[in-house]
Amino acid sequence: MSRAFRDRPIRHKVNLLIVAASVIALIIAAIGVVGYDLTTLQPRALRDLVAQAALIRINTTAALAFQDQRAATENLATLKAKREIASATLYGPDGRIFATYARARGGPGVHNAAHPPAGHTYQNNRLTISEPVQNEGQQLGWLAMEYNLPPLWSRLPQYGIIVGVVFLALSTVSLLLWRLLESSITDPLARLAEASKAVAQSKDRQVRAVKRADDEIGHLTDAFNEMLSTLQARETDLRESTGQLLAAMTVARMGSWAWEVPRGTISWSGREVQVFGEKGKPADATLASFLELIHPTDRSVVEQGLWRAAETGQRCELDFRVLDPDGHVRWLAMRGQRTQDDGNQPAKVLGLVMDTTDRRRLEEQLLQSQKLEAIGRLAGGVAHDFNNLLTGILGYANFALKSLPENHAARVDIVEIERAGTRAAALTGQLLAYARRQMIAPKIVSLNELVGNLESLLRRLIGEDVDLETRCSRDLWRAQIDPGQFEQVIINLAVNARDAMPEGGRLTVETSNCTLDDSYVRQHPEVVAADYVMMAVADTGIGMDTATQIRIFEPFFTTKEQGKGTGLGLAVCYGIVKQAGGHLWVYSEPRRGTTFKVLLPRATEDLADAAAARPVDHPSSQGHETVLIVEDEQVVRRLAVRALTEQGYNVLEAEDGLAALEVAQGHSGELQLLVTDVVMPGMNGKELADRLVAERPDLRVLYISGYAEHAVVRHGVLEEGIAFLSKPFDLAELGRTVREVLDKVQAPG
């Protein structure tokens, strides 16, 4: 759209649009009339010719039957009334011409020696039709007719009349539409434009536009008048908000900057201290002084970005580090763009700069947390699958030992297999602890008591060249955690501290209460503001750099020599603390020691034990009851079936939930116990147990799994009243647990 049209008054635009729309509509109407005629002419002519042919066939049937050529010719002569029919020929049954008709003597026709084939043809604006003449199934002859289609130029007068009528109608509608738009739209808009122009020129806030109607333009007029009424108040608000913005920039350690490119100076709106710090602000207003503060690695990128913005007008978005005289690093985010050059002013780049050090630290913490969570999920999945294999290895090793005499040579090898399996089971337990997928028994405990109980053990672990000091708060709050797991945390942290002090030193274990507020939460986004019980384990060892601290809780990461560490000690501590809803932080610098801080939520109520203490031993694991074992892992299922069968039980087995339902339905006798894996394809163990218990209310259920996060376990805590056996298990433990579940007095209801 040309600028000349855009700058015209709206009244002229409306008039031009109406005229243009009318012309386009007229053209479309003309094209439509011609197109309709051209597309329907031949079909209409064919219908007309077929109708005439049908009439001639009826009238000439008797003439052909009695061979009356005169009557046939007279019937054909009736076609003179149809100007479009050029000729007609009637053929006898022998194919010779019987009678003819032609509008123009000597003109073209269809007087062929033999009749044309049946059907119609179209050629050179002539439509020809040939049809048989029959009477009661007897062939009397053929009729051929020719139809002249009128040329296009002969129909133009008709088109002109139609287009003229359409033009007259469009002109009338356009005139009425123009008058309506003039009175209801263009005139009110013109008056509103004049009022706004007067306000812009005179700055007079008393000017008001006159409202003519209560339509959209009237509403726009009301809005315009209301805008004028509130404009001065908004200007006051703007001044106040500007002051608030400046205050907020101060709080956010943000400032504006302006780079005078020709002069090479850069100003910071007097906020150098808020952005760069007291010691790190530029020495003067030159660009070179600012670039000297930037970290050498980032300096060239920042300089290139500034010059690119100045030369091309491209938006400047820079994130970089600056160094103060003490070597402390500060992250800055710099945003800016070149101002529009009107030809008289020198080029200038304006923007904002903000201290993003805290945000960068939070982002790094979040990324590290996500990384550890992903590794934990992987470790938990691997440990779960490995537990199934270990159950089979340990179980069949036990079977083999039972079947061999004491002096058999293979017993030594099988014992070694059993020991290796036991060590592997301990390793998977550590992986599950890191992944927060280990079965736990949380209790309300005092960390002071746990530290005091382990003090003598810790002194033996760390050796005589390391001094142990414990500082326990007197009024320490209580926390909720599995006591055995927390003791493992203390031991792992102490051993890690001992290894960091090869030449001796001091190990300090301290407990205290702490309340983390919103300011701490902003620095550590994973933490919830609340009361916590804190235990700190500090050493005077070699310390760690930042790169090591980032990976310190990853499983299998270790800084020790090969063969001197598994890399799981701190990873297990991290998993145990996280599973208890707590947090584990590390603070360290090279050659300045390391401090680990464990934060556990303050316990607000006692936690009842989920089940009564298990007896140490049972007189016998033998039985005679019927047990249904459901396990999708074939090795584990066969092991359990064999073990319980040897102990006297009547054992049924199924590989999944659906198969178990079929086995139970096909078993007519009593079924006392269901032993089922929890995590199975299709129907899980909890769903299977619910369906079978609904059919057999006296049925006992024992769940088995190597994964502590599923339908019967939440966050590693077993639901009350549920019997559970964790994989990997040995044969004695399986038999003892089955016997306990069967002998347990079932609660009423």
For each residue, the residues with C-beta under 8 A, 3 or more apart:
1: 5 6
2: 5 6
3: 6 7
4: 7 8
5: 1 2 8 13 16
6: 1 2 3
7: 3 4
8: 4 5 12 13 16
9: 12 13 190
10: 13 14 186 189 190 193
11: 14 15 182 186 187 190
12: 8 9 15 16
13: 5 8 9 10 16 17
14: 10 11 17 18 178 181 182 185 186
15: 11 12 18 19 178
16: 5 8 12 13 19 20
17: 13 14 20 21
18: 14 15 21 22 174 177 178 181
19: 15 16 22 23 174
20: 16 17 23 24
21: 17 18 24 25 174
22: 18 19 25 26 170 171 173 174
23: 19 20 26 27
24: 20 21 27 28
25: 21 22 28 29 166 170
26: 22 23 29 30 163 166 167 170
27: 23 24 30 31
28: 24 25 31 32
29: 25 26 32 33 162 163 166
30: 26 27 33 34 159 163 166
31: 27 28 34 35
32: 28 29 35 36
33: 29 30 36 37 159 162 163
34: 30 31 37 38 159
35: 31 32 38 39
36: 32 33 39 40
37: 33 34 40 41 155 159
38: 34 35 41 152
39: 35 36
40: 36 37 43 44
41: 37 38 44 45 149
42: 45 46 122 127 149
43: 40 46 47
44: 40 41 47 48
45: 41 42 48 49 84 127 147 149
46: 42 43 49 50 120 127 129
47: 43 44 50 51
48: 44 45 51 52 82 84 147
49: 45 46 52 53 85 120 127 129 145 147
50: 46 47 53 54 129
51: 47 48 54 55
52: 48 49 55 56 79 82 85 145
53: 49 50 56 57 129 131 143 145
54: 50 51 57 58
55: 51 52 58 59
56: 52 53 59 60 75 76 78 79 88 90 143 145
57: 53 54 60 61 131 133 143
58: 54 55 61
59: 55 56 63 75 78
60: 56 57 63 64 71 72 75 76 90 99 133 143
61: 57 58 64 65 133 135 140
62: 65 66 68 71
63: 59 60 66 67 68 69 71 72 75 99
64: 60 61 67 72 90 92 93 98 133 140 141
65: 61 62 135 140
66: 62 63 71
67: 63 64 92
68: 62 63 71 72
69: 63 72 73 98 99
70: 73 74
71: 60 62 63 66 68 74 75
72: 60 63 64 68 69 75 76 90 98 99
73: 69 70 76 77 99 100 101
74: 70 71 77 78
75: 56 59 60 63 71 72 78 99
76: 56 60 72 73 79 88 90 99 100 101
77: 73 74 80 101
78: 56 59 74 75 81
79: 52 56 76 82 85 88 101 103 145
80: 77 103
81: 78
82: 48 52 79 85
83: 103
84: 45 48 147 148 149 150
85: 49 52 79 82 88 103 145 146 147 148
86: 102 103 104 107 108 109 126 146 147 148
87: 100 101 102 103 107 108 109 110 111 145 146
88: 56 76 79 85 100 101 110 143 144 145 146
89: 97 99 100 101 109 110 111 112 115 143 144 145
90: 56 60 64 72 76 97 98 99 100 133 141 142 143 144
91: 95 96 97 98 114 115 141 142 143 144
92: 64 67 95 96 97 98 141
93: 64 139 140 141
94:
95: 91 92 114 115 142
96: 91 92 113
97: 89 90 91 92 100 111 113
98: 64 69 72 90 91 92 141
99: 60 63 69 72 73 75 76 89 90
100: 73 76 87 88 89 90 97 109 111
101: 73 76 77 79 87 88 89
102: 86 87 105 106 107 109 111
103: 79 80 83 85 86 87 107
104: 86 107
105: 102
106: 102
107: 86 87 102 103 104
108: 86 87 126 146
109: 86 87 89 100 102 146
110: 87 88 89 116 128 130 144 145 146
111: 87 89 97 100 102
112: 89 115 116 144
113: 96 97
114: 91 95
115: 89 91 95 112 130 142 144
116: 110 112 121 128 130 144
117: 130
118: 130 131 132 142
119: 129 130
120: 46 49 127 128 129 130
121: 116 127 128
122: 42 126 127 128
123: 126 128
124:
125: 148 149 151
126: 86 108 122 123 146 147 148 149
127: 42 45 46 49 120 121 122 146 147 149
128: 110 116 120 121 122 123 144 145 146 147
129: 46 49 50 53 119 120 144 145 147
130: 110 115 116 117 118 119 120 142 143 144
131: 53 57 118 142 143
132: 118 139 141 142 143
133: 57 60 61 64 90 139 140 141 142 143
134: 137 138 139 140
135: 61 65 138 140
136:
137: 134
138: 134 135
139: 93 132 133 134
140: 61 64 65 93 133 134 135
141: 64 90 91 92 93 98 132 133
142: 90 91 95 115 118 130 131 132 133
143: 53 56 57 60 88 89 90 91 130 131 132 133
144: 88 89 90 91 110 112 115 116 128 129 130
145: 49 52 53 56 79 85 87 88 89 110 128 129
146: 85 86 87 88 108 109 110 126 127 128
147: 45 48 49 84 85 86 126 127 128 129
148: 84 85 86 125 126
149: 41 42 45 84 125 126 127
150: 84 154 155
151: 125 154 155
152: 38 155 156
153: 156
154: 150 151
155: 37 150 151 152 158 159
156: 152 153 159 160
157: 160 161
158: 155 161 162
159: 30 33 34 37 155 156 162 163
160: 156 157 163 164
161: 157 158 164 165
162: 29 33 158 159 165 166
163: 26 29 30 33 159 160 166 167
164: 160 161 167 168
165: 161 162 168 169
166: 25 26 29 30 162 163 169 170
167: 26 163 164 170 171
168: 164 165 171 172
169: 165 166 172 173
170: 22 25 26 166 167 173 174
171: 22 167 168 174 175
172: 168 169 175 176
173: 22 169 170 176 177
174: 18 19 21 22 170 171 177 178
175: 171 172 178 179
176: 172 173 179 180
177: 18 173 174 180 181
178: 14 15 18 174 175 181 182
179: 175 176 182 183
180: 176 177 183 184
181: 14 18 177 178 184 185 186
182: 11 14 178 179 185 186 187
183: 179 180 187
184: 180 181 187 188 213 215 217
185: 14 181 182 188 189 217
186: 10 11 14 181 182 189 190
187: 11 182 183 184 190 191 212
188: 184 185 191 192 212 213 217 218 221
189: 10 185 186 192 193 217
190: 9 10 11 186 187 193 194
191: 187 188 194 195 209 210 212
192: 188 189 195 196 209 217 220 221 224
193: 10 189 190 196 197
194: 190 191 197 198
195: 191 192 198 199 207 208 209 210 224
196: 192 193 199 200 209 224
197: 193 194 200 201
198: 194 195 201 202 204 207
199: 195 196 202 203 204 205 207 228
200: 196 197 203
201: 197 198
202: 198 199 207
203: 199 200
204: 198 199 207
205: 199 228 229 231 232
206:
207: 195 198 199 202 204 228
208: 195 225 228
209: 191 192 195 196 221 224 225
210: 191 195 221
211: 214 218 221 222
212: 187 188 191 217 218 221
213: 184 188 217 218
214: 211 218 219
215: 184 218 219
216: 219 220
217: 184 185 188 189 192 212 213 220 221
218: 188 211 212 213 214 215 221 222
219: 214 215 216 222 223
220: 192 216 217 223 224
221: 188 192 209 210 211 212 217 218 224 225
222: 211 218 219 225 226
223: 219 220 226 227
224: 192 195 196 209 220 221 227 228
225: 208 209 221 222 228 229
226: 222 223 229 230
227: 223 224 230 231
228: 199 205 207 208 224 225 231
229: 205 225 226
230: 226 227 233 234
231: 205 227 228 234 235
232: 205 235 236
233: 230 236 237
234: 230 231 237 238
235: 231 232 238 239
236: 232 233 239 240
237: 233 234 240 241
238: 234 235 241 242
239: 235 236 242 243
240: 236 237 243 244
241: 237 238 244 245
242: 238 239 245 246
243: 239 240 246 247
244: 240 241 247 248
245: 241 242 248 249
246: 242 243 249 250
247: 243 244 250 251
248: 244 245 251 252 254
249: 245 246 252 254 255 256 271 274
250: 246 247 253 254 271 274
251: 247 248
252: 248 249 354 355
253: 250 274 275 354 355
254: 248 249 250 271 274 275 352 353 354 355
255: 249 268 269 270 271 272 274 275 352 353 354
256: 249 268 269 271 350 351 352 353
257: 266 267 268 269 334 336 350 351 352 353
258: 266 267 269 348 349 350
259: 265 266 287 306 310 336 348 349 350
260: 263 264 265 266 267 346 348
261: 264 310 346 347 348 349
262: 346 347
263: 260 346
264: 260 261 286 287 288
265: 259 260 285 286 287
266: 257 258 259 260 282 285 286 287 290
267: 257 258 260 285
268: 255 256 257 271 272 275 282 353
269: 255 256 257 258
270: 255
271: 249 250 254 255 256 268 274 275
272: 255 268 275 276 281 282
273: 276 277 278 281
274: 249 250 253 254 255 271 355
275: 253 254 255 268 271 272 281 332 353 354 355
276: 272 273 280 281 282 293 322 324 330
277: 273 280 281 324 330
278: 273 281
279: 324 325 326
280: 276 277 293 322 323 324 325 328 330
281: 272 273 275 276 277 278
282: 266 268 272 276 285 286 289 290 292 293
283: 289 292
284: 289
285: 265 266 267 282 289
286: 264 265 266 282 289 290
287: 259 264 265 266 290 291 306
288: 264 291 292
289: 282 283 284 285 286 292 293
290: 266 282 286 287 293 294
291: 287 288 294 299 302 303
292: 282 283 288 289
293: 276 280 282 289 290 322 323 324
294: 290 291 298 299 302 320 321 322 323
295: 298 299 320 321 322 323 329
296: 299
297: 321
298: 294 295 301 302 320 321
299: 291 294 295 296 302 303
300: 303 304
301: 298 304 305 318 320
302: 291 294 298 299 305 306 318 320 334
303: 291 299 300 306 307
304: 300 301 307 308
305: 301 302 308 309 316 317 318
306: 259 287 302 303 309 310 316 318 349
307: 303 304 310 311
308: 304 305 311 312 314 316
309: 305 306 312 313 314 315 316 336 337 338 349
310: 259 261 306 307 338 347 349
311: 307 308
312: 308 309
313: 309 337 338
314: 308 309 337
315: 309 335 336 337
316: 305 306 308 309 334 335 336 337 349 351
317: 305 334 335
318: 301 302 305 306 333 334 335
319: 331 332 333 334 356
320: 294 295 298 301 302 331 332 334
321: 294 295 297 298 329 330 331 332
322: 276 280 293 294 295 329 330 332
323: 280 293 294 295 327 328 329 330
324: 276 277 279 280 293 327 328 330
325: 279 280
326: 279
327: 323 324
328: 280 323 324
329: 295 321 322 323 357
330: 276 277 280 321 322 323 324 355 357
331: 319 320 321 355 356 357 359 360
332: 275 319 320 321 322 353 354 355 356
333: 318 319 353 354 356
334: 257 302 316 317 318 319 320 351 352 353
335: 315 316 317 318 351 352 353
336: 257 259 309 315 316 349 350 351 352
337: 309 313 314 315 316 349 350 351
338: 309 310 313 341 347 348 349 350
339: 345 347 348 349 350
340:
341: 338 345 347
342: 345
343:
344:
345: 339 341 342 348
346: 260 261 262 263
347: 261 262 310 338 339 341
348: 258 259 260 261 338 339 345
349: 258 259 261 306 309 310 316 336 337 338 339
350: 256 257 258 259 336 337 338 339
351: 256 257 316 334 335 336 337
352: 254 255 256 257 334 335 336
353: 254 255 256 257 268 275 332 333 334 335
354: 252 253 254 255 275 332 333
355: 252 253 254 274 275 330 331 332 358
356: 319 331 332 333 359 360
357: 329 330 331 360 361
358: 355 361 362 522 523
359: 331 356 362 363
360: 331 356 357 363 364
361: 357 358 364 365 523
362: 358 359 365 366 522 523 524 525
363: 359 360 366 367
364: 360 361 367 368 550
365: 361 362 368 369 524 525 526
366: 362 363 369 370 525 526
367: 363 364 370 371
368: 364 365 371 372 550
369: 365 366 372 373 526
370: 366 367 373 374
371: 367 368 374 375 554
372: 368 369 375 376 553 554 574
373: 369 370 376 377
374: 370 371 377 378
375: 371 372 378 379 554 555
376: 372 373 379 380 434 435 436 575
377: 373 374 380 381 435
378: 374 375 381 382
379: 375 376 382 383 431 432 434 435 555
380: 376 377 383 384 431 432 435 436 437 707 709
381: 377 378 384 385
382: 378 379 385 386 431
383: 379 380 386 387 428 429 431 432 435 437 706
384: 380 381 387 388 432 437 679 706 707
385: 381 382 388 389 706
386: 382 383 389 390 424 428 706
387: 383 384 390 391 425 428 706 707 727 728
388: 384 385 391 392 633 635 636 706 727 728
389: 385 386 392 393 635
390: 386 387 393 394 421 424 425 428 727 728
391: 387 388 394 395 633 635 636 639 706 727 728 729
392: 388 389 395 396 633 635 636 639
393: 389 390 396 397 417 421 424 728
394: 390 391 397 398 418 421 422 425 728 730
395: 391 392 398 399 636 639 643 730 731
396: 392 393 399 400 639
397: 393 394 400 401 414 417 418 421
398: 394 395 401 402 418 730 731
399: 395 396 402 403 639 642 643 731
400: 396 397 403 404 410 414
401: 397 398 404 411 414 415 418
402: 398 399
403: 399 400
404: 400 401 408 410 411 414
405: 408
406: 411
407: 411
408: 404 405 411
409: 412
410: 400 404 413 414
411: 401 404 406 407 408 414 415
412: 409 415 416
413: 410 416 417
414: 397 400 401 404 410 411 417 418
415: 401 411 412 418 419
416: 412 413 419 420
417: 393 397 413 414 420 421
418: 394 397 398 401 414 415 421 422
419: 415 416 422 423
420: 416 417 423 424
421: 390 393 394 397 417 418 424 425 728
422: 394 418 419 425 426
423: 419 420 426 427
424: 386 390 393 420 421 427 428
425: 387 390 394 421 422 428 429 728
426: 422 423 429 430
427: 423 424 430 431 566 568
428: 383 386 387 390 424 425 431 432 706 728
429: 383 425 426 432 433 438
430: 426 427 433 434 566 568 571 572
431: 379 380 382 383 427 428 434 435 555 568
432: 379 380 383 384 428 429 435 437 438 575 708
433: 429 430 436 438 485 488 572 575 576 579
434: 376 379 430 431 555 568 571 572 574 575
435: 376 377 379 380 383 431 432 438 575
436: 376 380 433 575 578 579 709 715 716
437: 380 383 384 432 707 708 709 716
438: 429 432 433 435 485 575 576 579 708 716
439: 708 713 716 718 724 726
440: 482 485 579 580 708 716 717
441: 482 484 609 610 717
442: 480 481 482 580 607 717
443: 480 481 482 483 607 609
444: 478 479 480 603 605 606 607
445: 449 450 478 479 480 481 483 486
446: 449 450 476 478
447: 450 451 472 476 479 486 511 533 535 600
448: 451 452 472 473 476 511
449: 445 446 452 453
450: 445 446 447 453 454 483 486 487 490
451: 447 448 454 455 470 472 490 509 511 535
452: 448 449 455 470 472
453: 449 450 487
454: 450 451 457 458 487 490 491
455: 451 452 458 459 468 470
456: 459 460
457: 454 460 461 491
458: 454 455 461 462 468 490 491 494 507 509
459: 455 456 462 468
460: 456 457
461: 457 458 491 494 495 498
462: 458 459 466 468 494 495 497 498 507
463: 466 498
464:
465: 501 503 504 505
466: 462 463 497 498 501 504 505 506 507
467: 505 506 507
468: 455 458 459 462 507 509
469: 506 507 508 509
470: 451 452 455 508 509 510
471: 508 509 510 511
472: 447 448 451 452 476 510 511
473: 448 476 511 512 513
474:
475: 513
476: 446 447 448 472 473 511 512 513 533
477: 513 531 533 602 603
478: 444 445 446 533 602 603
479: 444 445 447 533 580 582 600 601 602 603
480: 442 443 444 445 580 581 600 601 603 607
481: 442 443 445 485 486 576 580 582 600
482: 440 441 442 443 485 486 576 580
483: 443 445 450 486 487
484: 441 487 488
485: 433 438 440 481 482 488 489 576 580
486: 445 447 450 481 482 483 489 490 576 580
487: 450 453 454 483 484 490 491
488: 433 484 485 491 492 572 573 576
489: 485 486 492 493 572 573 576 577 598
490: 450 451 454 458 486 487 493 494 509 535 537
491: 454 457 458 461 487 488 494 495
492: 488 489 495 496 569 570 572 573
493: 489 490 496 497 537 570 573 596
494: 458 461 462 490 491 497 498 507 509 537
495: 461 462 491 492 498 499 569
496: 492 493 499 500 569 570
497: 462 466 493 494 500 501 507 537 538 539 541 594
498: 461 462 463 466 494 495 501 507 539
499: 495 496 502 560 565
500: 496 497 539 541 542 543 593 594
501: 465 466 497 498 504 505 507 539 540 541 542
502: 499 542
503: 465
504: 465 466 501
505: 465 466 467 501 539 540 541 593
506: 466 467 469 539 540
507: 458 462 466 467 468 469 494 497 498 501 537 538 539
508: 469 470 471 536 537 538 539
509: 451 458 468 469 470 471 490 494 535 536 537
510: 470 471 472 535 536 538
511: 447 448 451 471 472 473 476 533 534 535 536
512: 473 476 534 536
513: 473 475 476 477 531 532 533 534 602
514: 531 532 533 534 599
515: 530 531 532
516: 520 521 527 528 529 530 532 599
517: 520 521 529
518: 521 522 529
519: 522 523
520: 516 517 523 524 527 529
521: 516 517 518 524 525 527 528 529
522: 358 362 518 519 525
523: 358 361 362 519 520
524: 362 365 520 521 527 583 585
525: 362 365 366 521 522
526: 365 366 369 583
527: 516 520 521 524 583 599
528: 516 521
529: 516 517 518 520 521
530: 515 516 601 602
531: 477 513 514 515 601 602
532: 513 514 515 516 582 599 600 601 602
533: 447 476 477 478 479 511 513 514 599 600 601 602
534: 511 512 513 514 597 598 599 600
535: 447 451 490 509 510 511 597 598 600
536: 508 509 510 511 512 595 596 597 598
537: 490 493 494 497 507 508 509 595 596 598
538: 497 507 508 510 593 594 595 596
539: 497 498 500 501 505 506 507 508 593 594 595
540: 501 505 506 593
541: 497 500 501 505 593 594
542: 500 501 502 590 591
543: 500 588 589 590 591 592 593 594
544: 548 549 552 559 586 588 589 590 594
545: 548 549 589 590
546: 549 550
547: 550 551
548: 544 545 551 552 559
549: 544 545 546 552 586 588
550: 364 368 546 547
551: 547 548 554 557
552: 544 548 549 557 570 586
553: 372 570 571 573 574 584
554: 371 372 375 551 557 567 571
555: 375 379 431 434 567 568 571
556: 566 567 568 571
557: 551 552 554 567 571
558: 565 566 567
559: 544 548
560: 499 564 565
561: 564 565
562:
563:
564: 560 561
565: 499 558 560 561 569
566: 427 430 556 558 569
567: 554 555 556 557 558 571
568: 427 430 431 434 555 556 571 572
569: 492 495 496 565 566 572 573
570: 492 493 496 552 553 573 574
571: 430 434 553 554 555 556 557 567 568 574 575
572: 430 433 434 488 489 492 568 569 575 576
573: 488 489 492 493 553 569 570 576 577 584 596 598
574: 372 434 553 570 571 577 578 584
575: 376 432 433 434 435 436 438 571 572 578 579
576: 433 438 481 482 485 486 488 489 572 573 579 580
577: 489 573 574 580 582 583 584 598 599 600
578: 436 574 575 581 582 583 584
579: 433 436 438 440 575 576 715 716
580: 440 442 479 480 481 482 485 486 576 577 600
581: 480 578 600 601
582: 479 481 532 577 578 598 599 600 601
583: 524 526 527 577 578 598 599
584: 553 573 574 577 578 596 597 598 599
585: 524 596 597 599
586: 544 549 552 594 595 596 597
587: 594 595 597
588: 543 544 549 592 593 594 595
589: 543 544 545 592 593
590: 542 543 544 545
591: 542 543
592: 543 588 589
593: 500 505 538 539 540 541 543 588 589
594: 497 500 538 539 541 543 544 586 587 588
595: 536 537 538 539 586 587 588
596: 493 536 537 538 573 584 585 586
597: 534 535 536 584 585 586 587
598: 489 534 535 536 537 573 577 582 583 584
599: 514 516 527 532 533 534 577 582 583 584 585
600: 447 479 480 481 532 533 534 535 577 580 581 582
601: 479 480 530 531 532 533 581 582
602: 477 478 479 513 530 531 532 533
603: 444 477 478 479 480 606 607
604:
605: 444
606: 444 603
607: 442 443 444 480 603
608: 720
609: 441 443 612 613
610: 441 717 718 719 720 721
611: 614 718 720 721
612: 609
613: 609
614: 611 740
615: 618 740
616:
617: 736
618: 615 621 736 739 740
619:
620: 739
621: 618 647 732 735 736 738 739
622: 647 648 739
623: 644 647 648 649 738 739 742
624: 648 649 650
625: 649 650 670 672 673 742
626: 649 650 651 652 667 669 670 671 672 673
627: 644 649 650 651 652 672 673 674 675 738
628: 651 652 653 654 660 663 664 667 671 673 674 675 676
629: 637 640 641 644 651 652 653 654 675 676
630: 637 653 654 655 656 657 659 660 674 675 676 677 680 685 688
631: 634 636 637 640 653 655 675 676 677 680 704
632: 637 655 656 677 680 681
633: 388 391 392 636 637 677
634: 631 637 638 655
635: 388 389 391 392 638 639
636: 388 391 392 395 631 633 639 640 677 704 727
637: 629 630 631 632 633 634 640 641 653 655
638: 634 635 641 642
639: 391 392 395 396 399 635 636 642 643 731
640: 629 631 636 637 643 644 675 734
641: 629 637 638 644 645 651 653
642: 399 638 639 645 646
643: 395 399 639 640 646 647 731 734 735
644: 623 627 629 640 641 647 649 651 734 735 738
645: 641 642 648 649 651
646: 642 643
647: 621 622 623 643 644 735
648: 622 623 624 645
649: 623 624 625 626 627 644 645 738
650: 624 625 626 627
651: 626 627 628 629 641 644 645
652: 626 627 628 629 663 664 667 671
653: 628 629 630 631 637 641 663
654: 628 629 630 657 659 660 662 663
655: 630 631 632 634 637 659
656: 630 632 659 660 680 681 682 683
657: 630 654 660 661 680 682 683 684 685 687 688
658: 661 662 682 683
659: 630 654 655 656 662 663
660: 628 630 654 656 657 663 664 674 676 688 692
661: 657 658 664 665 688 691 692
662: 654 658 659 665 666
663: 628 652 653 654 659 660 666 667
664: 628 652 660 661 667 671 692 695 696
665: 661 662
666: 662 663
667: 626 628 652 663 664 671
668:
669: 626
670: 625 626
671: 626 628 652 664 667 674 692 696 699
672: 625 626 627 698 699 700 742
673: 625 626 627 628 699 700 701 702 738 741 742
674: 627 628 630 660 671 688 689 692 699 700 701 702
675: 627 628 629 630 631 640 702 704 738
676: 628 629 630 631 660 680 685 688 689 701 702 703 704
677: 630 631 632 633 636 680 685 703 704 705
678: 684 685 686 703 704 705 707 710 711 712 713
679: 384 684 685 705 707 710
680: 630 631 632 656 657 676 677 683 684 685
681: 632 656
682: 656 657 658
683: 656 657 658 680 687 688
684: 657 678 679 680 687 688 710 711
685: 630 657 676 677 678 679 680 688 689 703 705 711 712
686: 678 689 690 703 710 711 712
687: 657 683 684 690 691 711
688: 630 657 660 661 674 676 683 684 685 691 692
689: 674 676 685 686 692 693 701 703
690: 686 687 693 694
691: 661 687 688 694 695
692: 660 661 664 671 674 688 689 695 696 699
693: 689 690 696 697 699 701
694: 690 691 697
695: 664 691 692
696: 664 671 692 693 699
697: 693 694
698: 672 746
699: 671 672 673 674 692 693 696
700: 672 673 674 723 741 742 744 746
701: 673 674 676 689 693 722 723 741
702: 673 674 675 676 723 724 725 737 738 741
703: 676 677 678 685 686 689 712 722 723 724 725
704: 631 636 675 676 677 678 724 725 726 727 729
705: 677 678 679 685 708 710 713 724 726 727
706: 383 384 385 386 387 388 391 428 726 727 728
707: 380 384 387 437 678 679 710
708: 432 437 438 439 440 705 713 716 726
709: 380 436 437 713 714 715 716
710: 678 679 684 686 705 707 713
711: 678 684 685 686 687
712: 678 685 686 703 718 719 722 724
713: 439 678 705 708 709 710 716 717 718 719 724
714: 709 717 719
715: 436 579 709
716: 436 437 438 439 440 579 708 709 713
717: 440 441 442 610 713 714
718: 439 610 611 712 713 722 724
719: 610 712 713 714 722
720: 608 610 611
721: 610 611 747
722: 701 703 712 718 719
723: 700 701 702 703 737 740 741 744
724: 439 702 703 704 705 712 713 718
725: 702 703 704 729 733 734 737
726: 439 704 705 706 708 729
727: 387 388 390 391 636 704 705 706
728: 387 388 390 391 393 394 421 425 428 706
729: 391 704 725 726 733 734 737
730: 394 395 398 733 734
731: 395 398 399 639 643 734 735
732: 621 735 736
733: 725 729 730 736 737
734: 640 643 644 725 729 730 731 737 738
735: 621 643 644 647 731 732 738 739
736: 617 618 621 732 733 739 740
737: 702 723 725 729 733 734 740 741
738: 621 623 627 644 649 673 675 702 734 735 741 742
739: 618 620 621 622 623 735 736 742 743
740: 614 615 618 723 736 737 743 744
741: 673 700 701 702 723 737 738 744
742: 623 625 672 673 700 738 739
743: 739 740
744: 700 723 740 741
745:
746: 698 700
747: 721
748:
749:
